[in-house]
Amino acid sequence: MEFNKKDFMEFRENAKQALKEVESKFGIEINMGNISYSEEAFTCKLEAKRTDIDADFVNWKKNCVYYGLAEEDYNSIISIRNGKYKLKRFDNKKRKYPIIAEDINDNKMIGLTVEAAIDYLKKRTRSL
């Protein structure tokens, strides 16, 4: 194996397939983070999440009060420009855009400021 981007893309796919059995056996979902490498070695972070609980809801419940939002705002659908998004979780590492929303059409994630999320929620409740 050459240590280059192309080979690591193939490695990532093969590793994901190989880990499917482990995921089903233990009831977890495994995701591989960025791969850093040199000529002789590489490292990557593996993250495993339980599939029997909604980790996004646990994250939301734990953090919503710090950002001035409510537990009930989880999975709320808001309109941004011409798209519709669900409020999913918080990323406390992102100071400017800590609220993560998911596009309901293509599942792409975007970051929102706290102020923007609150404004979008207010607009949503006014139109109902």
C-alpha positions as CSV (number, residue, x, y, z in Angstrom):
1,M,0.0,0.0,0.0
2,E,1.3,3.4,-0.9
3,F,0.5,6.1,1.6
4,N,-1.3,8.7,-0.5
5,K,-4.8,10.2,-0.6
6,K,-6.1,7.8,-3.3
7,D,-5.0,4.7,-1.4
8,F,-6.4,6.0,1.8
9,M,-9.8,6.6,0.2
10,E,-9.8,2.9,-0.8
11,F,-8.6,1.9,2.7
12,R,-11.4,3.9,4.3
13,E,-14.0,2.1,2.2
14,N,-12.5,-1.4,2.9
15,A,-12.2,-0.6,6.7
16,K,-15.8,0.5,6.8
17,Q,-16.9,-2.8,5.2
18,A,-14.7,-4.9,7.5
19,L,-16.1,-3.1,10.6
20,K,-19.8,-3.7,9.7
21,E,-19.7,-7.1,11.5
22,V,-18.2,-5.4,14.6
23,E,-20.9,-2.7,14.4
24,S,-23.8,-5.1,14.3
25,K,-22.3,-7.4,17.0
26,F,-21.9,-4.6,19.5
27,G,-24.8,-2.3,18.4
28,I,-22.5,0.6,17.6
29,E,-21.7,2.8,14.6
30,I,-18.0,3.3,13.9
31,N,-16.8,6.4,12.0
32,M,-13.2,7.0,10.9
33,G,-11.8,10.5,11.3
34,N,-9.1,12.2,9.3
35,I,-6.0,10.2,8.4
36,S,-2.6,11.7,9.0
37,Y,0.4,9.9,7.6
38,S,4.2,9.9,6.9
39,E,6.2,7.6,4.6
40,E,6.1,4.7,7.1
41,A,3.0,5.1,9.3
42,F,-0.5,6.6,9.5
43,T,-2.9,7.4,12.3
44,C,-6.7,8.0,12.4
45,K,-9.3,8.5,15.1
46,L,-12.1,6.0,15.3
47,E,-15.3,7.1,16.9
48,A,-18.0,4.6,18.0
49,K,-21.5,5.6,19.0
50,R,-24.2,3.5,20.5
51,T,-27.1,2.9,18.1
52,D,-29.7,2.1,20.8
53,I,-29.9,5.8,21.9
54,D,-30.3,9.0,20.0
55,A,-26.9,10.6,20.6
56,D,-27.9,13.9,19.0
57,F,-30.9,14.2,21.4
58,V,-28.6,13.5,24.4
59,N,-26.2,16.2,23.2
60,W,-29.2,18.6,22.6
61,K,-30.7,17.9,26.0
62,K,-27.3,18.5,27.7
63,N,-26.5,21.7,26.0
64,C,-29.7,23.5,25.0
65,V,-30.1,25.4,28.2
66,Y,-26.6,27.0,27.8
67,Y,-27.6,28.4,24.4
68,G,-31.1,29.7,25.4
69,L,-33.0,27.0,23.6
70,A,-35.5,24.4,24.9
71,E,-35.5,20.6,24.8
72,E,-38.6,20.8,22.5
73,D,-36.6,22.7,19.9
74,Y,-34.7,19.4,19.0
75,N,-35.6,18.3,15.5
76,S,-37.6,21.5,14.9
77,I,-37.9,22.3,11.2
78,I,-36.8,25.8,10.3
79,S,-36.8,27.5,6.9
80,I,-33.5,29.1,5.7
81,R,-33.7,30.7,2.3
82,N,-35.3,28.1,0.1
83,G,-34.4,25.1,2.2
84,K,-35.8,23.4,5.3
85,Y,-33.5,22.2,8.1
86,K,-33.9,20.3,11.3
87,L,-32.1,21.5,14.4
88,K,-29.9,18.4,15.4
89,R,-27.1,19.1,17.9
90,F,-24.5,21.4,19.3
91,D,-20.8,21.4,18.4
92,N,-19.2,23.2,21.4
93,K,-15.9,23.4,19.6
94,K,-17.4,25.8,17.1
95,R,-17.8,29.1,19.0
96,K,-19.2,31.1,16.1
97,Y,-21.6,28.4,14.7
98,P,-22.3,26.0,17.5
99,I,-25.7,24.8,16.4
100,I,-25.8,22.1,13.7
101,A,-28.8,21.8,11.5
102,E,-29.5,19.1,8.9
103,D,-31.0,19.7,5.5
104,I,-34.1,17.5,5.3
105,N,-33.6,16.9,1.5
106,D,-30.0,15.8,1.3
107,N,-28.9,15.4,5.0
108,K,-26.1,17.9,4.6
109,M,-25.1,19.7,7.8
110,I,-24.7,23.4,8.3
111,G,-23.6,25.5,11.3
112,L,-25.8,28.3,12.7
113,T,-25.1,31.0,15.2
114,V,-27.3,30.9,18.3
115,E,-28.9,34.2,17.3
116,A,-29.8,32.9,13.8
117,A,-31.3,29.7,15.2
118,I,-33.4,31.6,17.7
119,D,-34.6,34.0,14.9
120,Y,-35.5,31.1,12.6
121,L,-37.5,29.4,15.4
122,K,-39.4,32.7,16.1
123,K,-40.2,33.0,12.4
124,R,-41.4,29.4,12.4
125,T,-43.8,29.9,15.3
126,R,-45.2,33.1,13.9
127,S,-46.1,31.4,10.6
128,L,-47.9,28.5,12.2
